[in-house]
Amino acid sequence: MSSTRESEHIISARETLDTLYDISQLLNTKLDKETLATCIQMIESGVNPQALAAVIQELRREAAALQSS
């Protein structure tokens, strides 16, 4: 890949992440950009999005339970 094409790809990926982060904020997902990027990478690698969402919700429930005890 040429350096110009690689730069364009990086810029495009950054813009896409920024847009998805804005949507994430509007939906009040409480995901930071790094976590969102990790989730996107996992989904692009074939992880089922519903299963990933269920795991995140369960981890949040467990974290809340640990904080309240």
Secondary structure, DSSP 8 states (H G I E B T S, - for coil): --HHHHHHHHHHHHHHHHHHHHHHHHTT----HHHHHHHHHHHHTT--HHHHHHHHHHHHHHHHHHHH-
